[in-house]
């Protein structure tokens, strides 16, 4: 699969956000959205989606599932100074 990708898509370089499509690996009631290149098509795209669905349990779908990341790295805080004058 890697060889096929390299032969067909390596020329494209980095995929820009406007050339991505969303694919739901979950269900309508519990969506698990991923983005894949719009350039992927046919059997390769189908195989990729099948592979992602097969290994869906290895992905962290929210920060609470990521045990090794410090909570301070992904929390946004706004410090307000009420003593302005």
C-alpha positions as CSV (number, residue, x, y, z in Angstrom):
1,X,0.0,0.0,0.0
2,X,2.8,2.4,0.9
3,X,4.5,1.8,-2.5
4,X,1.3,2.5,-4.4
5,X,0.9,5.8,-2.4
6,X,4.4,6.9,-3.1
7,X,4.2,6.1,-6.8
8,X,0.9,7.9,-7.3
9,X,0.7,10.7,-4.7
10,X,4.2,11.5,-3.5
11,X,4.5,14.1,-6.3
12,X,1.7,16.1,-4.8
13,X,3.7,17.1,-1.8
14,X,2.1,18.4,1.4
15,X,-1.7,18.4,1.3
16,X,-3.3,21.8,2.0
17,X,-6.4,22.0,4.1
18,X,-8.6,23.2,1.2
19,X,-7.8,19.9,-0.6
20,X,-9.1,17.7,2.2
21,X,-12.4,15.8,2.7
22,X,-13.9,14.7,5.9
23,X,-14.6,11.0,6.4
24,X,-16.7,9.7,9.3
25,X,-15.2,6.5,10.8
26,X,-17.8,6.3,13.5
27,X,-21.6,6.4,13.4
28,X,-24.1,9.2,13.0
29,X,-24.8,9.3,16.7
30,X,-21.1,9.0,17.6
31,X,-19.0,10.5,14.8
32,X,-15.3,10.1,14.5
33,X,-14.2,12.5,11.8
34,X,-10.8,12.3,10.0
35,X,-9.6,14.3,7.1
36,X,-8.1,12.7,4.0
37,X,-6.8,14.1,0.8
38,X,-9.4,14.8,-2.0
39,X,-6.7,13.5,-4.4
40,X,-7.2,9.9,-3.1
41,X,-9.6,7.9,-5.0
42,X,-10.9,4.5,-5.9
43,X,-9.6,1.4,-4.3
44,X,-6.8,3.2,-2.5
45,X,-9.3,5.5,-0.7
46,X,-11.5,2.5,0.2
47,X,-8.6,0.5,1.5
48,X,-7.4,3.5,3.6
49,X,-10.9,4.0,5.2
50,X,-11.1,0.2,5.9
51,X,-7.7,0.3,7.5
52,X,-8.6,3.3,9.7
53,X,-11.9,1.7,10.7
54,X,-10.1,-1.6,11.6
55,X,-7.7,0.3,13.9
56,X,-10.2,2.9,15.2
57,X,-9.5,2.0,18.8
58,X,-5.8,3.1,18.6
59,X,-6.7,6.8,18.0
60,X,-7.4,9.3,20.7
61,X,-10.6,11.1,19.8
62,X,-10.3,13.7,22.6
63,X,-7.6,14.9,25.0
64,X,-8.9,12.9,27.9
65,X,-7.9,9.8,26.0
66,X,-4.3,11.0,25.6
67,X,-2.6,9.9,28.9
68,X,1.0,11.2,28.1
69,X,0.2,14.8,27.3
70,X,0.3,17.4,30.1
71,X,-3.1,19.1,30.4
72,X,-1.4,22.5,30.4
73,X,-0.3,22.0,26.8
74,X,-3.8,22.0,25.4
75,X,-5.8,24.1,27.8
76,X,-6.3,27.8,26.8
77,X,-6.2,30.3,29.6
78,X,-6.9,34.0,29.5
79,X,-5.3,35.9,32.4
80,X,-7.2,39.0,33.2
81,X,-5.8,41.9,35.2
82,X,-8.7,43.5,37.1
83,X,-6.3,46.1,38.6
84,X,-6.0,48.3,35.5
85,X,-6.2,51.9,36.1
